[in-house]
Amino acid sequence: MLAFSLLLGGLRVRARHDRSNLVKGAVTMSSLATDALVLRTFPLGEMSVVVVLLTRSKGKVRAVAKGARGPGDRYQSSLQPLSEIRTTLYGREGTELFRLGAVELLRSSEPPNSNLESLLALEYCAEL
């Protein structure tokens, strides 16, 4: 619906759009709660990080962790490579880049009594 108004001294058009039809065609963001293995991270801007995850349901996915590099890091050490995490991913179906929600650390990346050869093999596999 458009509304026009004509003022003395010149033509002024004021438009008011009906936004009720936008809700009908809106695409909702779905959430996916899953366990994942952190393969690698790299910086995005000043405060964010892109995290590459290996999940059982979706395979290899990328997600943005907003605020992961700022003061008061909300993800703490749970986004270190080869950490096993439980997370919620938000995004549209078929998207290439998800948004990372809450993260819970299930298993740390480096067990205290592990040998060097197995850690190097895991690091090599994570880079592939």
All heavy atoms as an XYZ file, in Angstrom:
973
protein
N       0.847     -1.160      0.000
C       0.000      0.000      0.000
C       0.899      1.231      0.000
O       1.800      1.350      0.806
C      -0.885     -0.032      1.248
C      -1.683      1.209      1.450
S      -2.884      1.011      2.760
C      -1.902      1.302      4.200
N       0.696      2.147     -0.906
C       1.464      3.370     -0.994
C       0.574      4.551     -0.662
O      -0.576      4.616     -1.073
C       2.043      3.550     -2.395
C       3.103      2.547     -2.826
C       3.463      2.799     -4.261
C       4.327      2.664     -1.957
N       1.073      5.473      0.070
C       0.328      6.696      0.392
C       1.128      7.880     -0.118
O       2.326      7.975      0.124
C       0.115      6.804      1.893
N       0.491      8.760     -0.852
C       1.141      9.947     -1.404
C       0.543     11.183     -0.765
O      -0.632     11.241     -0.467
C       0.947     10.008     -2.927
C       1.575      8.870     -3.654
C       0.825      7.788     -4.061
C       2.927      8.887     -3.923
C       1.401      6.739     -4.725
C       3.510      7.835     -4.605
C       2.755      6.758     -5.004
N       1.367     12.183     -0.579
C       0.856     13.448     -0.058
C       1.406     14.589     -0.899
O       2.561     14.575     -1.306
C       1.233     13.631      1.404
O       2.620     13.775      1.521
N       0.583     15.570     -1.185
C       0.952     16.734     -1.967
C       0.926     17.941     -1.047
O      -0.072     18.237     -0.418
C      -0.038     16.921     -3.129
C       0.170     18.110     -4.026
C       1.513     17.982     -4.730
C      -0.947     18.180     -5.047
N       2.064     18.596     -0.918
C       2.166     19.763     -0.055
C       2.242     21.022     -0.908
O       2.716     20.995     -2.043
C       3.406     19.682      0.830
C       3.468     18.518      1.802
C       4.782     18.556      2.555
C       2.317     18.590      2.784
N       1.768     22.140     -0.381
C       1.883     23.429     -1.068
C       3.353     23.820     -1.140
O       4.113     23.634     -0.199
C       1.082     24.505     -0.351
C      -0.428     24.292     -0.316
C      -1.077     25.376      0.516
C      -0.996     24.305     -1.722
N       3.754     24.386     -2.236
C       5.132     24.817     -2.391
C       6.005     23.756     -3.028
O       7.196     23.936     -3.162
N       5.491     22.686     -3.438
C       6.282     21.656     -4.114
C       5.654     20.292     -3.953
O       4.756     20.087     -3.155
N       6.133     19.400     -4.730
C       5.615     18.041     -4.702
C       6.497     17.210     -3.782
O       7.711     17.160     -3.944
C       5.621     17.453     -6.112
C       5.136     16.032     -6.250
C       3.659     15.949     -5.913
C       5.385     15.519     -7.647
N       5.907     16.612     -2.821
C       6.647     15.749     -1.903
C       5.930     14.414     -1.851
O       4.730     14.364     -1.582
C       6.697     16.374     -0.519
C       7.478     15.554      0.464
C       7.629     16.304      1.758
N       7.832     15.342      2.825
C       7.811     15.631      4.080
N       7.590     16.857      4.461
N       8.020     14.723      4.975
N       6.649     13.362     -2.128
C       6.057     12.028     -2.132
C       6.521     11.297     -0.891
O       7.715     11.226     -0.597
C       6.471     11.246     -3.403
C       5.899      9.852     -3.367
C       6.032     11.982     -4.638
N       5.577     10.785     -0.170
C       5.881     10.009      1.025
C       5.336      8.605      0.776
O       4.152      8.438      0.495
C       5.223     10.635      2.239
C       5.583      9.955      3.523
C       5.019     10.642      4.722
N       3.951     11.562      4.391
C       3.059     11.983      5.250
N       3.110     11.573      6.487
N       2.114     12.820      4.904
N       6.175      7.615      0.864
C       5.752      6.245      0.590
C       5.685      5.461      1.887
O       6.564      5.557      2.738
C       6.722      5.573     -0.365
N       4.634      4.708      2.013
C       4.484      3.802      3.151
C       4.224      2.428      2.568
O       3.236      2.213      1.874
C       3.326      4.249      4.037
C       3.334      3.533      5.364
C       2.257      4.047      6.278
N       0.997      3.461      5.840
C      -0.167      4.072      5.913
N      -0.246      5.293      6.360
N      -1.263      3.474      5.526
N       5.112      1.505      2.812
C       5.022      0.177      2.212
C       4.320     -0.768      3.168
O       4.533     -0.736      4.370
C       6.417     -0.368      1.900
C       7.168      0.474      0.925
N       6.933      0.429     -0.413
C       8.136      1.402      1.106
C       7.725      1.283     -1.027
N       8.473      1.885     -0.117
N       3.538     -1.638      2.601
C       2.886     -2.682      3.380
C       3.855     -3.853      3.480
O       4.198     -4.470      2.481
C       1.587     -3.104      2.692
C       0.801     -4.104      3.517
O       1.121     -4.258      4.709
O      -0.122     -4.709      2.970
N       4.298     -4.154      4.674
C       5.298     -5.204      4.868
C       4.690     -6.541      5.280
O       5.411     -7.462      5.610
C       6.323     -4.763      5.904
C       7.099     -3.557      5.455
C       8.085     -3.128      6.511
N       8.701     -1.878      6.149
C       9.917     -1.771      5.631
N      10.618     -2.847      5.415
N      10.412     -0.606      5.331
N       3.400     -6.665      5.257
C       2.785     -7.918      5.685
C       3.061     -9.053      4.716
O       3.092    -10.212      5.108
C       1.270     -7.734      5.842
O       0.699     -7.398      4.600
N       3.312     -8.752      3.438
C       3.579     -9.818      2.488
C       5.016    -10.321      2.577
O       5.339    -11.352      2.021
C       3.273     -9.355      1.058
C       4.117     -8.170      0.651
O       4.840     -7.616      1.460
N       3.997     -7.785     -0.595
N       5.905     -9.613      3.278
C       7.278    -10.065      3.412
C       7.391    -11.288      4.306
O       8.281    -12.098      4.150
C       8.156     -8.943      3.953
C       8.325     -7.735      3.046
C       9.176     -6.688      3.742
C       8.941     -8.126      1.722
N       6.488    -11.419      5.253
C       6.536    -12.548      6.176
C       6.204    -13.848      5.452
O       6.750    -14.897      5.745
C       5.572    -12.311      7.360
C       5.558    -13.491      8.293
C       5.971    -11.050      8.097
N       5.349    -13.777      4.444
C       4.951    -14.982      3.719
C       6.118    -15.628      2.994
O       6.263    -16.825      2.973
C       3.846    -14.640      2.720
C       2.581    -14.172      3.358
C       1.607    -13.746      2.290
C       0.434    -13.022      2.933
N      -0.424    -12.406      1.919
N       6.986    -14.809      2.390
C       8.096    -15.352      1.627
C       9.406    -15.399      2.380
O      10.451    -15.647      1.793
N       9.388    -15.147      3.667
C      10.621    -15.095      4.441
C      11.210    -16.491      4.614
O      10.493    -17.469      4.727
C      10.350    -14.481      5.813
N      12.523    -16.554      4.597
C      13.235    -17.806      4.798
C      13.704    -17.840      6.243
O      14.395    -16.935      6.693
C      14.440    -17.910      3.846
C      15.189    -19.195      4.072
C      13.974    -17.802      2.406
N      13.319    -18.853      6.965
C      13.685    -18.946      8.369
C      15.040    -19.621      8.517
O      15.435    -20.442      7.699
C      12.636    -19.746      9.154
O      12.549    -21.050      8.588
C      11.287    -19.071      9.081
N      15.742    -19.250      9.579
C      17.017    -19.880      9.876
C      16.762    -21.083     10.764
O      16.084    -20.981     11.771
C      17.943    -18.897     10.577
C      18.430    -17.803      9.684
S      19.541    -16.656     10.506
C      20.851    -17.700     11.039
N      17.292    -22.207     10.362
C      17.118    -23.404     11.158
C      18.349    -23.606     12.040
O      19.420    -23.087     11.764
C      16.919    -24.619     10.252
O      18.052    -24.805      9.430
N      18.167    -24.350     13.087
C      19.287    -24.630     13.984
C      19.593    -26.127     13.944
O      18.718    -26.952     13.729
C      18.956    -24.199     15.410
O      17.883    -24.953     15.901
N      20.861    -26.432     14.148
C      21.330    -27.803     14.134
C      22.235    -28.004     15.340
O      23.296    -27.382     15.436
C      22.095    -28.083     12.834
C      22.850    -29.394     12.743
C      21.863    -30.555     12.656
C      23.776    -29.394     11.557
N      21.812    -28.823     16.280
C      22.630    -29.161     17.446
C      23.408    -30.427     17.117
O      22.818    -31.444     16.735
C      21.754    -29.370     18.669
N      24.724    -30.367     17.220
C      25.543    -31.494     16.797
C      26.861    -31.537     17.565
O      27.302    -30.532     18.122
C      25.835    -31.405     15.283
O      26.566    -32.551     14.873
C      26.616    -30.166     14.941
N      27.462    -32.709     17.578
C      28.825    -32.869     18.075
C      29.760    -32.708     16.880
O      29.435    -33.134     15.773
C      29.033    -34.240     18.696
C      28.278    -34.406     19.995
O      27.744    -33.407     20.511
O      28.207    -35.542     20.497
N      30.901    -32.078     17.112
C      31.809    -31.795     15.999
C      33.252    -31.829     16.472
O      33.541    -31.700     17.661
C      31.494    -30.429     15.400
N      34.138    -31.996     15.510
C      35.574    -31.935     15.737
C      36.083    -30.668     15.060
O      35.813    -30.445     13.876
C      36.258    -33.171     15.147
C      37.759    -33.274     15.310
C      38.098    -33.531     16.765
C      38.313    -34.379     14.438
N      36.800    -29.826     15.792
C      37.343    -28.592     15.232
C      38.583    -28.950     14.417
O      39.550    -29.489     14.953
C      37.706    -27.585     16.341
C      38.321    -26.328     15.747
C      36.498    -27.245     17.180
N      38.540    -28.672     13.109
C      39.684    -28.969     12.259
C      40.675    -27.817     12.220
O      41.874    -28.019     12.360
C      39.217    -29.298     10.838
C      38.347    -30.547     10.703
C      37.942    -30.747      9.260
C      39.077    -31.765     11.229
N      40.176    -26.596     12.018
C      41.058    -25.434     12.019
C      40.244    -24.167     12.186
O      39.029    -24.181     12.021
C      41.918    -25.378     10.766
C      41.143    -25.170      9.488
C      42.023    -25.097      8.290
N      42.863    -23.910      8.380
C      43.469    -23.355      7.367
N      43.341    -23.858      6.184
N      44.209    -22.294      7.519
N      40.930    -23.085     12.516
C      40.291    -21.775     12.638
C      41.163    -20.758     11.922
O      42.378    -20.932     11.809
C      40.135    -21.346     14.107
O      41.421    -21.252     14.699
C      39.269    -22.301     14.881
N      40.524    -19.689     11.431
C      41.276    -18.564     10.892
C      40.494    -17.290     11.124
O      39.277    -17.300     11.181
C      41.676    -18.755      9.425
C      40.591    -19.200      8.516
C      39.855    -18.285      7.787
C      40.308    -20.550      8.364
C      38.860    -18.707      6.934
C      39.309    -20.966      7.512
C      38.586    -20.040      6.800
N      41.210    -16.163     11.290
C      40.561    -14.909     11.681
C      39.664    -14.339     10.581
O      39.918    -14.515      9.399
C      41.725    -13.966     11.975
C      42.914    -14.576     11.368
C      42.661    -16.028     11.215
N      38.626    -13.637     11.018
C      37.709    -12.935     10.130
C      37.425    -11.580     10.772
O      36.729    -11.510     11.778
C      36.414    -13.719      9.947
C      35.340    -13.059      9.113
C      35.772    -13.021      7.653
C      34.036    -13.802      9.234
N      38.007    -10.533     10.232
C      37.838     -9.213     10.818
C      38.603     -9.084     12.124
O      39.577     -9.797     12.362
N      38.155     -8.167     12.951
C      38.862     -7.916     14.206
C      38.425     -8.834     15.338
O      39.210     -9.172     16.205
C      38.636     -6.475     14.654
C      39.299     -5.463     13.763
C      39.100     -4.050     14.271
O      38.701     -3.879     15.434
O      39.344     -3.126     13.493
N      37.151     -9.228     15.357
C      36.617     -9.942     16.513
C      36.168    -11.371     16.214
O      35.960    -12.141     17.130
C      35.412     -9.178     17.070
C      35.709     -7.760     17.476
S      36.507     -7.657     19.048
C      35.183     -8.094     20.121
N      35.990    -11.732     14.964
C      35.387    -13.022     14.625
C      36.418    -14.027     14.122
O      37.539    -13.673     13.769
C      34.319    -12.829     13.552
O      33.324    -11.956     14.005
N      36.001    -15.279     14.101
C      36.826    -16.381     13.636
C      35.961    -17.291     12.773
O      34.801    -17.551     13.106
C      37.385    -17.188     14.846
C      38.075    -18.447     14.404
C      38.316    -16.343     15.672
N      36.520    -17.778     11.670
C      35.851    -18.817     10.881
C      36.385    -20.153     11.373
O      37.599    -20.362     11.448
C      36.113    -18.649      9.373
C      35.526    -19.807      8.591
C      35.527    -17.335      8.884
N      35.474    -21.056     11.729
C      35.833    -22.356     12.280
C      35.430    -23.428     11.273
O      34.303    -23.430     10.784
C      35.105    -22.605     13.621
C      35.550    -23.905     14.235
C      35.322    -21.454     14.568
N      36.361    -24.321     10.960
C      36.066    -25.454     10.090
C      35.806    -26.652     10.992
O      36.671    -27.034     11.790
C      37.225    -25.732      9.110
C      36.882    -26.888      8.200
C      37.551    -24.491      8.302
N      34.607    -27.226     10.874
C      34.176    -28.320     11.744
C      33.907    -29.572     10.933
O      33.486    -29.498      9.777
C      32.889    -27.935     12.473
C      32.916    -26.686     13.345
C      31.508    -26.315     13.764
C      33.785    -26.916     14.551
N      34.114    -30.715     11.548
C      33.747    -31.997     10.967
C      32.614    -32.567     11.813
O      32.814    -32.894     12.982
C      34.941    -32.950     10.952
C      34.699    -34.300     10.302
C      34.393    -34.131      8.816
C      35.904    -35.197     10.491
N      31.403    -32.653     11.227
C      30.234    -33.152     11.942
C      29.813    -34.488     11.367
O      30.127    -34.810     10.223
C      29.058    -32.158     11.831
O      28.649    -32.087     10.477
C      29.451    -30.786     12.318
N      29.072    -35.247     12.138
C      28.579    -36.536     11.647
C      27.426    -36.371     10.672
O      27.316    -37.098      9.706
C      28.128    -37.400     12.825
C      29.268    -37.855     13.662
C      28.817    -38.769     14.751
N      29.968    -39.068     15.597
C      29.967    -39.972     16.528
N      28.885    -40.654     16.774
N      31.040    -40.194     17.235
N      26.570    -35.398     10.920
C      25.373    -35.256     10.088
C      25.613    -34.461      8.814
O      25.057    -34.785      7.771
C      24.253    -34.605     10.899
O      24.675    -33.341     11.357
N      26.441    -33.422      8.855
C      26.655    -32.542      7.703
C      28.017    -32.700      7.053
O      28.281    -32.113      6.020
C      26.492    -31.078      8.119
C      25.108    -30.688      8.523
C      24.295    -30.384      7.309
C      22.982    -29.758      7.736
N      22.117    -29.543      6.612
N      28.923    -33.431      7.679
C      30.273    -33.536      7.134
C      31.101    -32.321      7.514
O      31.006    -31.801      8.617
N      31.880    -31.836      6.561
C      32.754    -30.691      6.811
C      31.968    -29.407      6.564
O      31.454    -29.186      5.474
C      33.956    -30.761      5.873
C      35.003    -29.721      6.104
C      36.170    -29.986      5.161
C      37.139    -28.839      5.161
N      38.228    -29.059      4.199
N      31.873    -28.554      7.597
C      31.140    -27.292      7.498
C      32.004    -26.162      8.030
O      32.929    -26.377      8.806
C      29.793    -27.323      8.264
C      28.858    -28.352      7.689
C      30.007    -27.555      9.741
N      31.678    -24.951      7.603
C      32.337    -23.748      8.095
C      31.318    -22.920      8.863
O      30.163    -22.831      8.460
C      32.888    -22.925      6.947
C      33.979    -23.605      6.161
C      34.469    -22.720      5.055
N      35.309    -23.200      4.007
C      36.187    -24.149      3.981
N      36.361    -24.854      5.025
N      36.900    -24.459      2.944
N      31.766    -22.294      9.938
C      30.875    -21.481     10.759
C      31.626    -20.258     11.272
O      32.839    -20.311     11.506
C      30.340    -22.282     11.940
N      30.906    -19.157     11.433
C      31.486    -17.931     11.958
C      31.223    -17.874     13.459
O      30.086    -17.994     13.902
C      30.874    -16.684     11.275
C      31.380    -15.418     11.930
C      31.185    -16.679      9.806
N      32.283    -17.681     14.222
C      32.179    -17.503     15.678
C      32.388    -16.019     15.958
O      33.523    -15.538     15.983
C      33.218    -18.350     16.394
N      31.282    -15.300     16.135
C      31.364    -13.858     16.360
C      31.831    -13.578     17.791
O      31.368    -14.198     18.730
C      30.015    -13.202     16.118
C      29.598    -13.269     14.672
C      28.369    -12.453     14.419
C      28.065    -12.453     12.949
N      26.954    -11.576     12.622
N      32.759    -12.651     17.933
C      33.269    -12.279     19.248
C      34.249    -13.265     19.828
O      34.497    -13.261     21.031
N      34.835    -14.116     19.007
C      35.732    -15.146     19.530
C      37.131    -14.628     19.825
O      37.884    -15.274     20.520
C      35.823    -16.307     18.544
N      37.491    -13.446     19.300
C      38.851    -12.949     19.507
C      38.904    -11.702     20.367
O      39.963    -11.162     20.604
C      39.509    -12.633     18.160
C      39.705    -13.853     17.339
C      40.464    -13.619     16.086
N      40.444    -12.242     15.605
C      41.293    -11.751     14.746
N      42.232    -12.502     14.273
N      41.204    -10.511     14.340
N      37.810    -11.217     20.825
C      37.797     -9.977     21.593
C      38.070    -10.202     23.066
O      38.277    -11.325     23.522
N      38.061     -9.127     23.821
C      38.195     -9.271     25.273
C      36.959     -9.967     25.837
O      35.849     -9.734     25.387
C      38.301     -7.828     25.769
C      37.704     -7.004     24.683
C      37.912     -7.748     23.407
N      37.160    -10.847     26.767
C      36.039    -11.615     27.302
C      35.582    -12.658     26.302
O      34.401    -12.766     25.995
N      36.528    -13.394     25.762
C      36.262    -14.416     24.755
C      35.150    -15.347     25.217
O      35.264    -15.987     26.251
C      37.552    -15.195     24.515
C      37.412    -16.333     23.538
O      36.404    -16.380     22.824
O      38.331    -17.167     23.492
N      34.052    -15.415     24.453
C      32.909    -16.211     24.887
C      33.075    -17.703     24.618
O      32.348    -18.513     25.158
C      31.621    -15.685     24.281
C      31.563    -15.763     22.787
C      30.306    -15.158     22.262
N      29.307    -16.172     22.107
C      28.219    -16.032     21.412
N      27.972    -14.901     20.817
N      27.358    -16.990     21.294
N      34.027    -18.069     23.767
C      34.237    -19.487     23.462
C      35.431    -20.071     24.194
O      35.648    -21.271     24.157
C      34.413    -19.669     21.948
C      33.200    -19.244     21.167
C      33.196    -18.077     20.424
C      32.049    -19.997     21.194
C      32.078    -17.683     19.719
C      30.922    -19.618     20.495
C      30.949    -18.458     19.756
O      29.839    -18.063     19.062
N      36.228    -19.230     24.832
C      37.407    -19.611     25.607
C      38.307    -20.524     24.798
O      38.680    -20.189     23.687
C      36.980    -20.201     26.934
C      36.247    -19.173     27.772
C      35.532    -19.782     28.942
O      35.468    -20.985     29.081
N      34.978    -18.941     29.785
N      38.672    -21.675     25.280
C      39.610    -22.539     24.564
C      38.920    -23.669     23.811
O      39.582    -24.584     23.347
C      40.616    -23.135     25.552
O      39.927    -23.985     26.452
N      37.616    -23.611     23.663
C      36.905    -24.725     23.034
C      37.060    -24.762     21.519
O      36.707    -25.752     20.897
C      35.425    -24.681     23.399
O      34.869    -23.456     23.003
N      37.610    -23.724     20.899
C      37.771    -23.711     19.445
C      39.202    -24.006     19.008
O      39.591    -23.684     17.890
C      37.315    -22.355     18.878
C      35.845    -22.033     19.094
C      35.505    -20.691     18.477
C      34.949    -23.119     18.532
N      39.983    -24.640     19.872
C      41.329    -25.047     19.496
C      41.254    -26.234     18.538
O      40.343    -27.067     18.642
C      42.136    -25.439     20.732
C      42.390    -24.297     21.675
C      43.204    -23.198     21.028
O      44.157    -23.465     20.305
N      42.807    -21.963     21.271
N      42.180    -26.334     17.573
C      42.147    -27.465     16.632
C      42.174    -28.813     17.349
O      42.832    -28.977     18.368
C      43.407    -27.263     15.798
C      43.656    -25.794     15.864
C      43.219    -25.378     17.240
N      41.429    -29.753     16.804
C      41.288    -31.134     17.276
C      40.546    -31.251     18.601
O      40.628    -32.272     19.272
C      42.645    -31.833     17.364
C      43.402    -31.935     16.037
C      44.750    -32.573     16.251
C      42.597    -32.707     15.016
N      39.793    -30.222     18.975
C      38.926    -30.304     20.148
C      37.579    -30.863     19.730
O      37.068    -30.550     18.662
C      38.725    -28.927     20.768
O      39.923    -28.422     21.257
N      37.008    -31.682     20.586
C      35.667    -32.221     20.329
C      34.668    -31.351     21.084
O      34.803    -31.151     22.296
C      35.582    -33.667     20.801
C      34.300    -34.334     20.405
C      34.253    -35.787     20.845
O      35.289    -36.328     21.275
O      33.164    -36.365     20.773
N      33.667    -30.820     20.363
C      32.723    -29.880     20.946
C      31.291    -30.301     20.651
O      31.038    -31.086     19.746
C      32.952    -28.440     20.429
C      32.770    -28.369     18.912
C      34.299    -27.919     20.844
C      32.801    -26.966     18.357
N      30.371    -29.779     21.446
C      28.938    -29.880     21.178
C      28.460    -28.459     20.920
O      28.663    -27.579     21.750
C      28.198    -30.493     22.353
C      26.692    -30.585     22.115
C      26.014    -31.440     23.168
N      26.468    -32.812     23.023
C      26.790    -33.609     24.041
N      26.691    -33.185     25.278
N      27.195    -34.844     23.836
N      27.861    -28.223     19.762
C      27.527    -26.863     19.359
C      26.176    -26.803     18.665
O      25.608    -27.829     18.294
C      28.612    -26.288     18.428
O      28.309    -24.935     18.143
C      28.686    -27.059     17.132
N      25.693    -25.590     18.507
C      24.485    -25.313     17.741
C      24.874    -24.431     16.571
O      25.502    -23.389     16.757
C      23.438    -24.593     18.610
O      23.206    -25.367     19.790
C      22.141    -24.429     17.856
N      24.513    -24.864     15.369
C      24.794    -24.109     14.150
C      23.498    -23.506     13.648
O      22.467    -24.172     13.619
C      25.393    -25.020     13.083
C      26.688    -25.728     13.436
C      27.044    -26.736     12.360
C      27.805    -24.727     13.612
N      23.561    -22.248     13.225
C      22.395    -21.558     12.688
C      22.666    -21.176     11.242
O      23.758    -20.704     10.920
C      22.093    -20.286     13.493
C      21.724    -20.566     14.923
C      22.675    -20.467     15.926
C      20.433    -20.933     15.258
C      22.339    -20.728     17.241
C      20.093    -21.194     16.574
C      21.049    -21.085     17.554
O      20.715    -21.346     18.853
N      21.672    -21.364     10.389
C      21.811    -20.968      8.999
C      20.709    -21.554      8.155
O      19.970    -22.444      8.580
N      20.592    -21.044      6.953
C      19.598    -21.563      6.020
C      20.039    -22.898      5.458
O      21.228    -23.212      5.436
C      19.392    -20.584      4.877
C      18.640    -19.356      5.309
C      18.412    -18.496      4.130
N      19.515    -17.533      4.102
C      19.542    -16.467      3.369
N      18.566    -16.217      2.549
N      20.554    -15.638      3.408
N      19.108    -23.671      4.992
C      19.398    -24.968      4.392
C      20.225    -24.764      3.127
O      19.885    -23.963      2.273
C      18.095    -25.698      4.056
C      18.285    -27.140      3.672
C      18.819    -27.982      4.806
O      18.490    -27.716      5.966
O      19.578    -28.927      4.506
N      21.347    -25.459      3.023
C      22.198    -25.364      1.852
C      23.209    -24.232      1.895
O      23.897    -23.989      0.923
N      23.317    -23.529      3.007
C      24.271    -22.424      3.093
C      25.693    -22.953      3.241
O      25.909    -24.076      3.698
C      23.925    -21.490      4.266
O      24.761    -20.350      4.206
C      24.107    -22.171      5.600
N      26.658    -22.144      2.844
C      28.052    -22.548      2.950
C      28.700    -22.096      4.254
O      29.705    -22.652      4.671
C      28.849    -21.979      1.781
C      28.457    -22.581      0.461
C      29.329    -22.055     -0.674
O      30.368    -21.433     -0.390
O      28.953    -22.278     -1.814
N      28.136    -21.063      4.874
C      28.723    -20.513      6.097
C      27.645    -20.366      7.157
O      26.714    -19.587      7.003
C      29.361    -19.154      5.786
C      30.274    -18.560      6.834
C      31.482    -19.456      7.067
C      30.740    -17.186      6.397
N      27.763    -21.147      8.228
C      26.806    -21.116      9.318
C      27.248    -20.090     10.347
O      28.355    -19.572     10.297
C      26.705    -22.487      9.988
C      26.032    -23.526      9.138
C      26.771    -24.341      8.303
C      24.665    -23.689      9.182
C      26.156    -25.302      7.523
C      24.039    -24.641      8.408
C      24.792    -25.448      7.575
N      26.387    -19.824     11.322
C      26.730    -19.010     12.482
C      26.814    -19.939     13.679
O      25.928    -20.757     13.900
C      25.684    -17.923     12.723
C      26.098    -16.954     13.803
C      25.116    -15.819     13.950
N      23.775    -16.262     14.274
C      23.342    -16.511     15.499
N      24.158    -16.405     16.515
N      22.110    -16.888     15.710
N      27.881    -19.820     14.437
C      28.124    -20.691     15.582
C      27.382    -20.165     16.793
O      27.481    -18.989     17.125
C      29.629    -20.744     15.857
C      30.150    -21.888     16.695
C      29.987    -23.196     15.955
C      31.600    -21.666     17.017
N      26.614    -21.030     17.435
C      25.883    -20.655     18.643
C      26.674    -21.040     19.876
O      27.890    -20.855     19.950
N      25.992    -21.616     20.831
C      26.639    -22.035     22.080
C      27.579    -23.209     21.816
O      27.307    -24.065     20.980
C      25.588    -22.436     23.097
N      28.691    -23.229     22.524
C      29.697    -24.278     22.358
C      30.029    -24.863     23.719
O      30.274    -24.133     24.681
C      30.982    -23.718     21.701
C      32.066    -24.775     21.661
C      30.686    -23.213     20.307
N      30.034    -26.193     23.773
C      30.433    -26.898     24.998
C      31.612    -27.805     24.657
O      31.542    -28.585     23.714
C      29.260    -27.734     25.508
C      29.580    -28.576     26.704
C      28.443    -29.521     27.069
O      27.345    -29.380     26.522
O      28.685    -30.403     27.906
N      32.690    -27.676     25.405
C      33.880    -28.485     25.175
C      33.670    -29.879     25.761
O      33.417    -30.031     26.948
C      35.098    -27.816     25.819
C      36.432    -28.523     25.654
C      36.835    -28.573     24.188
C      37.497    -27.821     26.467
N      33.766    -30.897     24.895
C      33.606    -32.277     25.352
C      34.954    -32.918     25.660
O      35.106    -33.626     26.649
C      32.879    -33.108     24.288
C      31.465    -32.661     23.936
C      30.897    -33.530     22.832
C      30.577    -32.696     25.159
N      35.925    -32.709     24.780
C      37.249    -33.296     24.961
C      38.285    -32.322     24.432
O      38.141    -31.800     23.336
C      37.348    -34.621     24.218
C      38.608    -35.387     24.544
C      38.628    -36.767     23.934
N      37.451    -37.513     24.361
C      36.826    -38.390     23.595
N      37.244    -38.626     22.381
N      35.775    -39.038     24.032
N      39.323    -32.102     25.189
C      40.369    -31.170     24.806
C      41.211    -31.738     23.673
O      41.208    -32.950     23.418
C      41.257    -30.870     26.010
O      42.255    -29.952     25.649
N      41.964    -30.873     23.023
C      42.711    -31.292     21.840
C      43.941    -32.121     22.160
O      44.340    -32.948     21.364
C      43.122    -30.067     21.025
O      43.940    -29.224     21.803
N      44.553    -31.912     23.294
C      45.785    -32.629     23.603
C      45.681    -33.371     24.929
O      45.792    -32.766     25.992
C      46.957    -31.654     23.662
C      47.227    -30.992     22.340
C      48.374    -30.015     22.416
O      49.185    -30.114     23.358
O      48.455    -29.156     21.550
N      45.453    -34.678     24.871
C      45.450    -35.450     26.121
C      46.833    -35.400     26.769
O      47.842    -35.332     26.076
C      45.120    -36.875     25.670
C      44.645    -36.760     24.277
C      45.155    -35.479     23.730
N      46.907    -35.421     28.075
C      48.195    -35.250     28.757
C      49.193    -36.374     28.494
O      50.386    -36.125     28.497
C      47.819    -35.197     30.239
C      46.449    -35.733     30.325
C      45.804    -35.556     28.991
N      48.762    -37.597     28.256
C      49.684    -38.717     28.080
C      49.716    -39.227     26.644
O      49.821    -40.413     26.404
C      49.299    -39.869     29.019
C      49.476    -39.483     30.467
O      50.344    -38.685     30.778
N      48.647    -40.027     31.329
N      49.641    -38.357     25.657
C      49.652    -38.805     24.269
C      51.065    -38.707     23.704
O      51.880    -37.900     24.131
C      48.693    -37.967     23.435
O      49.112    -36.635     23.455
N      51.325    -39.543     22.696
C      52.654    -39.518     22.099
C      52.691    -38.559     20.911
O      51.669    -38.188     20.339
C      53.102    -40.923     21.699
C      52.168    -41.552     20.696
O      51.261    -40.908     20.190
N      52.405    -42.821     20.415
N      53.861    -38.162     20.538
C      54.069    -37.142     19.518
C      53.647    -37.619     18.131
O      53.071    -36.850     17.351
C      55.538    -36.716     19.516
C      55.909    -35.599     18.549
C      55.139    -34.333     18.891
C      57.395    -35.345     18.573
N      53.889    -38.885     17.811
C      53.549    -39.392     16.474
C      52.046    -39.352     16.212
O      51.606    -38.978     15.124
C      54.065    -40.838     16.284
C      55.564    -40.947     16.179
C      56.210    -41.107     17.539
O      55.521    -41.537     18.490
O      57.405    -40.798     17.646
N      51.242    -39.723     17.204
C      49.792    -39.706     16.996
C      49.263    -38.279     16.871
O      48.364    -38.015     16.076
C      49.076    -40.443     18.126
O      49.285    -39.780     19.354
N      49.833    -37.335     17.644
C      49.422    -35.939     17.527
C      49.779    -35.359     16.153
O      48.999    -34.629     15.543
C      50.039    -35.092     18.622
C      49.447    -35.253     20.014
C      50.222    -34.421     21.018
C      47.995    -34.847     20.015
N      50.961    -35.707     15.650
C      51.352    -35.232     14.317
C      50.467    -35.830     13.236
O      50.122    -35.148     12.259
C      52.825    -35.565     14.060
C      53.835    -34.743     14.854
C      55.251    -35.241     14.604
C      53.732    -33.277     14.506
N      50.100    -37.087     13.366
C      49.210    -37.714     12.396
C      47.831    -37.061     12.407
O      47.233    -36.830     11.346
C      49.106    -39.218     12.667
N      47.314    -36.750     13.593
C      46.027    -36.070     13.692
C      46.073    -34.669     13.090
O      45.159    -34.239     12.395
C      45.571    -36.009     15.142
C      45.038    -37.296     15.733
C      44.792    -37.128     17.228
C      43.764    -37.708     15.041
N      47.155    -33.940     13.350
C      47.314    -32.597     12.780
C      47.374    -32.663     11.266
O      46.800    -31.829     10.565
C      48.581    -31.928     13.322
C      48.488    -31.475     14.743
C      47.650    -30.214     14.895
O      47.476    -29.473     13.917
O      47.156    -30.001     16.010
N      48.062    -33.657     10.723
C      48.166    -33.818      9.276
C      46.802    -34.108      8.671
O      46.412    -33.537      7.659
C      49.145    -34.944      8.937
C      49.266    -35.191      7.462
C      49.982    -34.313      6.648
C      48.658    -36.294      6.872
C      50.075    -34.525      5.297
C      48.749    -36.514      5.520
C      49.461    -35.628      4.725
O      49.554    -35.842      3.375
N      46.013    -34.988      9.301
C      44.680    -35.316      8.808
C      43.737    -34.117      8.890
O      42.878    -33.930      8.026
C      44.092    -36.482      9.580
S      44.911    -38.037      9.256
N      43.900    -33.286      9.900
C      43.052    -32.095     10.028
C      43.342    -31.074      8.938
O      42.451    -30.334      8.522
C      43.260    -31.471     11.413
N      44.572    -31.032      8.436
C      44.918    -30.087      7.380
C      44.412    -30.531      6.016
O      44.307    -29.727      5.109
C      46.443    -29.904      7.322
C      46.991    -29.124      8.471
C      46.503    -27.694      8.489
O      46.409    -27.066      7.425
O      46.227    -27.198      9.586
N      44.112    -31.809      5.855
C      43.610    -32.290      4.553
C      42.238    -31.834      4.349
O      41.466    -31.339      4.062
C      43.625    -33.813      4.493
C      45.008    -34.456      4.538
C      44.870    -35.962      4.526
C      45.852    -34.010      3.385
